[in-house]
Amino acid sequence: MSLPKGKNTLKIAALLLTTALAGPLSAQDRLPCKNQYPCGDCAVHDNNGNDLAGFTRNYAKQFNRNGDKVISSSNDEWGYMLMRTASVPSVSSRWETQGELNYFAAIRSALAMVKTKDANVATWWARECNMDNGPLVQVRAKSAAGNEEVEMTQQKYEKVFHGLEAKKMTLVEYIDTFNMRDYDHLLRKNHIVAKCGGIKDEDFKSVVDYFNNFLGKFSYTDDPVLTKMSFITFCTGASNTQYICYFNVVNDKLSGTLEPLNIQYERDRDSVVKHTFAKLATRTVYIYGDDSYGLDKTMIKYAKANEYKLRRRRTNITGKFNDER
């Protein structure tokens, strides 16, 4: 005897649900776009100069100037990265053929130059379908001539970031906006991100010295205790420029963002504090530094109104943050 119509509907629905739960879809099936890959040739050399070849050519002087200061000031204990982004046409396959480029569904790709004492290397990467959390991808450029246009050795982004793991800290300067998720995921050691031009030329040594001192306050960073803490630090450069830097502990490392302070009016204090606290990942916040440039009262007021616990620490503290409870 046939089932009633309503029961048939339930049976079909159950069958569809079972099919859906039978196994995970492939990455390609899950991603909601037709052209999910960046064009490799375009990212490297064929995007009207808005590519890795143009980046290494046009920004080499800035890269070498700032990178050499970081390497010299840190006795080669820090790494340095300069990066920017480019909109790259998308393609439907890693093995693209002529005519598949889609300029209307561009993929935002990161272009980077990395400096250590021993070598300068260039790399790039993107996320499939232009999604912030899409799979990371780097498509090989087919044209040998195009690869030669990049004025330094190219490496896969995995190898580049692996090479920075031995560094105490990496300073990342960026030309334009970027996906911070990439740095937290790819940089496996402590890092500070700053907009290019934010650090004055004469202040690189001051910044390196200050944060070497700050790092000395940690026994190690892969400590569960630290995941409950965020940090706001204040330092002054040789140029008398004042800087604020906030840190979260992400994937067992310190992930920081450095910005120059520009407080001209009383209302600027509220804006700076609100902006900084909005970036913190925890409710226990350490204020580190010998001078907070008049922001103490504003931070205390904001913390009370938004249920943050503040703890003040000066640069001469001898204890480790790992020992805090």
N, C-alpha and C positions, 0 to 999 in steps of 0.2 A: 504494500500500500504506500502511495506517495505521501511525502510529508506535506503538511500545510504550508502555504506560501510563506508565512512568517518564519517558520522553522527553516525552510530552505534558505532564506535570506541570512539567518544566523549561521547556518552551516557554511555558506559561501564566505561570509565574513571571517569565520574562524579559520577557514582554509587559507585565505589571503594573509591573515595575521601570522599563521604558522610559516608560510612561505617567506614573509618579510623577516621573521626572526631566525630563519634557518642559517644565515651566515651574513657577515658584514659585506657591504658593497665595496667595490674597488675604489681607490682614491679618485680615479677619473670619473666614475659614476657619481660619486658624492659631490663633486665640485660643480656649482651651478653656473657654468659658462661653457661656451663652445670652443673658444680659443684660450686654452688655459696656460700656455707656455710663452715666455718672452722669446723674441727673435734673437738668437745668439749673435749673429753677424751685426745686427743693429746695435746691440748693447756694447759690442766691442769697438766697431769702427764705422758703421754705416748708418748713422743717425744724425747727419748734418752737424757733426762736432759735438752733439749732446750725447757722448758715449765715452767709453773708457779711454780710447785713444786721445780724444779731445781733452779729457780731464787730466791725463798725465802730462799732456803738452802745455795746457794753459795754466795749471796750478802747481807746476814743478817747483817754481821759485818759493812760493809760500810753503809748500810741503817741506822742502829742504831747510828753509830758515827756521820754522817752528819746531820741526822734528829734531834738528841738530841741537837746539836749545834744550829740549826735553832729555835727549840722550846724554848730553854733556852734563847737565845739572844733576842727573840721577846716577852718574857713573855707569850708564848702560843698564840700570836696574828697572827702568821703565820702558815701555813701548809707546809708539806714537802712531795714530791713524788719522788721516784726513779723508773725509768722505762727502759725497753729494748724492743726489738722486737724479734719475733721468726717466722720462716716459718713453718706454720702448714698445714698438708695435708687437702685438701678440700673434701667435700662430697656433694651429690646431694640433701640432705634433712636434716632438723633439727633433724629428727628422724632416724639417720643413722643406717644401719645394717652392719653386718660384710661383708667385701669384697667391700665396696663402696669407700674406701679411694683412693684418687688420689694424688700421690706424685709429679706428673709432673705439676699440677696446684695448687701449694701451695698458701695459703693465709697468707699475712703478718699480724701478730697479735701483739697487744701491751700488754705487761705484766707490771703490776705496783704494787708497795707497797706504801702505804700512811700512814704517821705518824701524829698524833696529840698527845696532852698531855694525852688524855684519852685512846687511842687505836691505835694499828697497824692493818691494814687490807690489804688484797691483792685482786686484781681484774684483769680482762683481757677483751679485746674487739677486734673486727676486723670489717672490712667493706666487705660486700658481694661482691663476684667476684674479690676481691683484688683491687677494684676501689677506688681512692682517695676520691671520693664523693659518694660512694655507701652507702646503708643503714647500719647503725651500728647494730651489732649483737653480742650476747654472748650466745653460746649453752651450756646447762647444761651438765656437765660430768655425765655419767651414773654410773661409778664405785664409790661406797662409799669409797673403800680403796684408790682410787686415790685422792679423796678429802682430805683424812686424811694425805696424803703425803705433802700437802701444810702447811708449818709450821706457819701459822697465819690464823685468821678468814678470810673467803672469803665473799665478798659482790658483788652484782650487780654493774656494773660501774656507773649506774645512782645514786644509793644511796651513793657511795663513793664521787662522785663529788658534790652531794647535801650537804654532810657533810662539804665540804670545803667552802661553801658559806658564812659561818659566819666569815671566816678568812679575815684579812686585805690584805694579800698577800699570794700566794702559790709559793714556790720555787720548780721547777721541774728540777731534774737532770736526764740526759739520758745516757745510756751506749753506744748506737750506734745511727744510724740515725732513724728518726721517721717522722710521718705525722703530720706536724704542724697544719693542718686543724682540727685535732681531738681536740687539746688543745683549740683553739679558739672557737670551738663549745661546748666542754664539760665543760671547766672551766668557771664558770659564774661570777667569781670575778677576781681581778687583779692577774697577775702571771708573773713570770720571769722564763725563760727556760735557762739552762746552761748545757754544756757537763760535765759529771762526771769527776772530776779531774781538771776542769778549775778553780774552786775556791779553793785557798789554805786553808789548815786546819785552820790556824790561822786567816783567813779573813772572816769567816762567820758572826761574830758579826759586823765587819766593814760594810759588805754589808747590813745586816739588818738595822743597824742604819742609813746608808746613804739613803736607799730607804724609810725608815719611814719618813725621812725629806722631801724627794721628794714627797711622797704621801700627805704630809701636805700642799703642794702648790695647791691642788685641793679641791674645795668646794665639788664636787661630780663628778663622771665620766660619768654618764648617761646624758650628756649635749650635745646637738647638736653642740654647739660651738667647742667642743673638737674634733669632727670628722674631722675638717679641719686642725688638727695639728698632727705632729709627733714629737718625742723627741729623742735627742741623749744625753746621760748622761755619765759623766766621774767620776770615784772615785778611791781612792787608799786604799788598804787594810793595815792591821797591818804589813803584810810581805813586804810592799812597792811595791807589785804587782799592776800594773795599769790595770783598767778594763774599758771597754766601753760597754754601754748597749743602745740599741735602742728600742723605744716603738711606737706602733701604738695603736689607740683606736679602738677596735674591739668588736662589740656587747655590747657597753656601759661599757667597762672595758679596763684597760691598759694591753696590751699584749707585753711583753718585751723579749729580748734575750740578755744574758750577755756573754761576751767573754773577756779573758785576752788580753791585748795589747802586741804585740811583734814586736817592731819597731827597726830593726837593721840597715837598710839602708834607704837612702832617698826615694828610689822607694817603700819601704814598706808603706810610708804614702799615696801614691796614691792608692795602693791596698786596704788599710783599708778603706779609704774614699769612694772609688767606691763600695766596697762590702757593706758598711753600708747604703749608700744612695739608693742602689738598693733594699733594704728591706723596705724602707719607703713607706707609702701609700698616703702621701699628699705632696704638694709643699711648705707648710709652716712648717719650721723645727725649733724647739727650741733647742739650744745648752745649756745644763744645767750642771753646775759644775764650780768650781773655777780654774781649770787647765785643759786644753784640750791637754796637753802633746805635744805641738808643732804642733798640727794639724789645728790650726785656719786658717793659710794662705791657706793650701791645701783645707780645706772645703769651704772657701770663693771663691777660684778659681773654684772649681768644681760646686758650686752653681750658679755662674754667667754663666758658660758655659752651664748649664743644666736647667736654669730657676727655681731655688729654691729660696725661700725667707727665709733668716736666721734671727733668733732673739736670742740674747745672754742673758742668765739669770744666775746669780750666786746663790749660795745656801742661801745667806742671804736675798733674795728678800722677801718682806712681802706681796705682792699682790698674787692673785690666778690666775692660768691660765684660769679659767672660766671667768675672767673679761677682758681678752685680746680681742681686736678687730682688 
